[in-house]
């Protein structure tokens, strides 16, 4: 077993390091709908019905009873995100502004190693959806000047309030790229009709923030606010799972994870709340699977993600004062906890072909008051449909394919204008003026997101007694 463990560890870590998870279509906030192709084709509804190695990324209890197997897969995310803005804007560029970088790869791999009829272990590596926006220089936010002021016979020109270097926020090329990768070692054991699994998990994050230079006065540490290249954060937590066979046809699944407690992003301690600390939120899932026919299974899941417990994500976006970005209790994205309901159907149509269909609904995470800062992180997908298939190439090999479509969703609200202090110069001295933070009347910003995802995976199941590392036949 120790030799198998070393081999599996090398394979899983190699894939995790070679292909870091790029961010793209964030279906449940920063989380994708499912991690493997089967989960995605069922719209994430398999917490009670584990059938392949990647299922332990959701519920680590599900691997008992599986054959020894390796599974490798990759997803291609094709998001369409951006915003529309109009009115007397002060913070963002006007017009219909779309983010670039239209495609992202997200890899996954897993292996299952049975110990005996009642227990198994495995390793799994996968990526989250993360956050990604990339707005170019072509969308120009002009400099903002204060209104002219009349003082006696003098009419004074308004001083410069907000400079511009181009780009949607006046700081040039703008966007956030947050990548997240996970690696777990899983152990599960069966106790009668109940199976319990646990998975100590390592997590890594990469973050790059660009185009926020004009917000420097609002950061407690403007040198660590923006345009410092990629920074990295590591940490970990534990995922737990349970599956209960209520009857031969009906199964219950429960799974959850602690927060992934992460180190700080030092390069962006002036942008991310709590001096750059961004933990990955905890979550809990409950699901049922029922075999309505011997070859047809219906699955229903519910998931709750605790975004509001992570200050960098859940802290409010208003008001914006000087020196507050990056502080303890500083501004976040205003994300609320989200609930996701998923429904899936799997039909084993023939001995070799299995067909799948699913639907997922995710509750809204942001309100109209949060649209300004969330042009950088428009995680607002709500309705999704999914489908796919599995085809057995041989008795040892199979391929899975899935596609997920996120219907276009949008959230609209007024522009969030930060506090501003400036002074008019007059022949009699300066006239100081302070404008409190406010939502600008007559402005409208609409964040939007839609997207498409394709996933494919290959699974190899070893023959009973075959302890080779490389498949001897396919």
N, C-alpha and C positions, 0 to 999 in steps of 0.2 A: 504493500500500500504506500510506503514512503516513496518508492521509486515512481509510482503513478502520480503521487502528489507533486513531486518535483517537476515531472514532465508537464502536467496540467498547468502548474503555476507558470512555467516558462512560456507556454503557448498563450495563456490568457494575458499575462503581463506584456508580452511582445506585441500582441494585437492592440492592447490598450495604449501602448506608447507610440506605436507606429502611426496610428490613426486617431488623434485626439478628436473629441466630439466638437464639431462646429455648431454654432447656434443658428437657429432658423425659425421654423414654424413652431411656436410654443403653444401647444394645444391646451394644456391645463396649467397656465401660467408659464413657468420655466420648465415644466415637465412635458414630455411627449406622451401621446396616447400609446401605451405599451412600449416594449423594448424589442421584442422579437417579432418576426413576421406573423406568427400565429396570433399573438396578442393584438397586433395592429389590425389584422383582418377582422377581429372580433370587437374592435373599438375599445380595447382595454378591459374586456369583461371575462377574465379567466382566473380570478383569484380563488375560485372554488374548483377549478377543473384544469389541473396542470397536465400537459401532455408532451412537452418537450423541454429540453435543457434550459432554454431562456426563461421558462416560467418561474425559475427561482429568483429572478430579478424582482419579481412582484411578490411571490409567496414562497419562501424557502422550504416550506413543509412539503411541497408537491413532488419531490424527486424520488421518494421511496417507491419502489416497484418499477422504476424505469430501467431499461437496458443501459449498459455502458455505452456512452455516445459522446460525440463532439458535434458542436453546432457553430457555424460561422455565418455572419450576415452583415448586411450594410443597408442603410436607408439613405435615400436622396430626398432632401427637403427643398421644396420650391415655393417659398413664401412671397407674397405681394403685400408689402406694408408701407405705410406712409401717413401723410396728413394733408388736410386742406385747411387753409387759414385765410380769413378775410377781416376787414374792418381796420380801425386805427391801431395797428399792432405795434408793440414796443419790444417784444422779446424774440419772436420767431419771424422767419421770412414768410411773406404772403404767397398765396397761390396753391397749386396742387403739387406737392413735393413727395416724390417716391424714393424709397430707399433702394440702393444698389445691392450688389452681391446676391443674385437670384437663386443660387443653388449651393447646398451644403451636404457633405457626407457625414453620417453618424454610424460608426461601426458597432458591432456587438459580437461576443463569442461566449460560449459556455461549454462545460463538460460535466457529465454525471458519472460517478464511480460507485456502483452498488457495493455495499459491505456484506450484507446478507439480506434475507427476505424482509427484515424489519428495519433496515437502516441504510443510509447512503450519504455520500458527501460529494461535493462538487465545487467548481469555481465558475465565476461569471464576471464578465466585464461589459460595461455598457455606458452610453452617454445620455445626458439630458438634452432637452431642447435649448436651454439657456436663453440668452438675449442677443439679438444682433440687429443693428441698424447701421446704415452707411449712407450718409447724405453728402453729395458732392458740393463743389464750390459754385456750381451753376445756379443754385437757388440763393439769391442774394438778399440778405437783410440789410437795408440801408442804415446808416447811422441815425440815431434819434437825438433830436434837439428839443430842449424845453420850449414851450410857447413864448412868444415875445411878451415883454412886460412894459407897461406904461408907468413911468414915475414922473409926475409933474409934466413938464414939456418934453421929457425924453421918452423915446420908444426904444427899448433895449432888446437886442437880438437874444434869443434863447441860447444858453450855453449847451455844450455837448453833454448829453446824459449817457448815451450808450454808443460807443464806437463800433465799427464793423470791419472785419477782415474778410468779409464774404461768408458764404455758407448759411445754413438755416438759422443759426444762433449767433451769427456775427463773429465766430471764432474760427472760420475756415471749415475744412472738411470735418464733419461731425458724425458721431455715432458711438455706440457701445458694442463691444464684442465680449460676451461672457460665455466661456466654454466650461463644461463640467464633465468629468469622467469618474466612473466608480469601478471598484474591484472588490469582490466579496468571496470569502471562503465559506461554504455552506455545509451544515450538518443537519440531518433530519432523521427522526426515529418514529416508528409507528407503535402505538399502544392500543391494541384492539382496533376500534373504529376511528380512533383519533391519531392524527399524525402531527408532530410538532417539529418545527425547524427554526434554526437561528443562523444569522449570517453577519459576523463582524465585517464591517465595510470600511475600506479606505476611499477617500474622495480627494480629487484634485480639481482646482479651478484655475483658469487663466482669464485675465481681464485687461482690456484696452479701452480707454476713454479718450475721445478726441473732440475738439471743437468747442470747449467750454471756457476758453480764455476770457471772454467778456464777463464771465461770472466770478472772476477772481476777487473782487471786493466782498463777495458774499461767502467766501471760504475762510475758515480759521487758519488754513495752511495753503495759500494759493500756489506754492511751489509744487504741491502734490495734489493738484486738482485735475489736470488734463494734459494730454499729449506727452506722456512719459513712457510710451511703449507698453509692452505686455508686462504684467506683474502676475505672480503666482501665489496660490494659497493651497495649503494641504490640511487634511483633517480626517475625521471619521466618525462613525456611529455604529449602531446595531439595527439590523432589520430582523423582525420576528414574524412567524407565520404559523397558522393552524388550519388543518383541514379535517372535517368531521363527516364521515359517511353515515348519514342519518338512516337511509335505506339504500338498497342496491341502486335505485334510480336517482336519489336526491342527495346532494352534497352541499355542505356549508364551508365557506372559506373566510378566514379573518387574517389580515396581515397589517403590519405597520412598521414604521421606523422611527427611531429617535431623530432629533436634529443631527445633521452632520456638523459637528463643531469644528470650525475652520480657523486657521491663522489669518492675520490681517493682511490686507492689500496695502503695503506701506507706500507704494508709489501713488496711491489714490486715497490717502488718509484725509485729504482735504476735500474729497468729493463724496465718499461713502460714509454714512452715519456711523458713529462709534469708532472714529479714526480708522476707517477702512475695513471693519470687521463685517463679513457677510456670510453668516451660517446658511446652510441649506435646510429648509424647513422640514419639520416632522410631518408625517402623514399617517392616516389609518384607512383601511379598506375592508369592506364586508361584501360577500357575494354568495349567490346560490347558483347551483347548476342542476338541471333536471333533464333526465333522458326521457323525452316524451315518446320516443320510439327507440328501438335498439340501435338505430343508426342516426338518430337526430337528437342533439343536445341543445337546450336553451339555457342561456346564462344571463344573470342580472347582477350588476355590481354597483356599489356606491363608494366613493372616495372623498375624504376631506383632507385638504392640505392647509397647514397652519402658517400661511404667509404673514399674517399680522404679527406673529411672534418674533419675526426677524426685523429689527429696526431699519436696516438698510432697504428693505422692501416695503414694510408696512407702515413706517412713520408717515405722517401727513405731508403733503406737498405745499402747504400754505400755513403761515405766512413766511416770506423770504426776507430776512434781515441781513445786514452786514455781518460777516464773520460767523455765520451759522452752519454753512455746509461742512459736513464731516465731523461735527461736534457730537458729543454724547447726547442723544435725544435729538440730533439734527434731522434735516429733511430726508424723507425716503421717497418712494413712488406712490404711496397711498394705497397699496394693494390690500384688499380684504382677503380673509380666508375664502377658499373656494370649495364648492361641492361639485363633484362630477358623477353623473349617473350614466351607466353604460349598459347596453343590451346587445347580446350576440347570439347567433344561431350557427351551429356547425352540423353539416349534413355529410355523412360518410357515404357518398353516392355509389361508389364501387369499391372493390378491393384496393385499387390503386389511387383513386381520386377522392379528395375531401374538399367540399365547398364551404365558404364562410361568409357571413354578412354581419355588420354591426352598426350601431348608432350610439353616439356619445353626446351628452349635453353638459356643458361646464357653466357654472353660475358666473355672472359678471364680477370682475375683480376691482375695477376702478369706477369712480363716479365722474360726473361732469366737471367737478372741481379739480380733477387731477389730470386733465388732458394735456396741459402745457408741458410738464416734465416727461409725460409718458409718450411724447413723440419719439423719445429715445428708447422706449421699451413698450411698444404697443401690444402687450400680451392680452388680447381681448377676444380670442376665439371663443365661440359659444356652441354652435351646432356643427356636428361632424358625421359623415357617413363613411363606412369602410367596407371593404370586401377583399376576398382573396381565395387562394386554394393551396392545397398540398398535393403533390404527385409523387408517388413512390417509383423511383427509377428502377430499383432492384429491391430485394428484401433487406439490404443493408443501407441503401442510399435513398434520400428523398430531397425534394426542393419545396420551399414554401415561397409564395408571392403574396404581397398585400399592397393595397393602396388606401390612403386616407385623404378625404377631401374636407377641408375646413371652409364652410360657407362664409362669405364676406360679412364681417361684423364691424360696427363703428360706434364710437362714443363721442358726443359733441359737448362743448362747453366754452365758457369765456376764457380769455387769456389771463393767466396768473402773473401779475406785474409786481416785481420786487420793490422793496423800499428804495427810495432814491433821495439823496441829499446833494444839492448843488447851490451855486451862488451867482447872482447877476452882478456884473461890475457896473458901477455908476460913478459919475464925477464926485459923488458924495460918499463913496465907499461901497462895499459889497452888500447885497441884499440876500441873506440866506433863505433858502426854501427847502422844505422837507415834504416829500410825498409819501404817505404811508403805503404799505403793501395793499393791493386791492385787486379785484377782478374787473378788468376793463370793460366798461359798457360799450356795446356796439361791436364787440369782437366775437369771432366764432372760430374755434379750432375743432376739427373732426379727425380723430385718430381712426385708422382703419387697418384691418388685417384679414387676409384670406390666404389659402395655400393648398398645395397638393404634395403628397408624400408617397414615394414608392419604396418598397422594401423587398429584399430577396434574401433567402438564407439556404444553406446547404447543411444537411444532417447526415452523419455517418454513424450507424449502430453496429458495434462489434458483435461478432458471433459469441455465444456462450463459451467461455474458456479461452477466448482469443485475448491474450494479454499484450499483444504488440502495440507499439506506440503509433506507427504509421499503418494505415489500413493496408491489408494484404490483398484485398479484392474489393471491388465496388458493386 
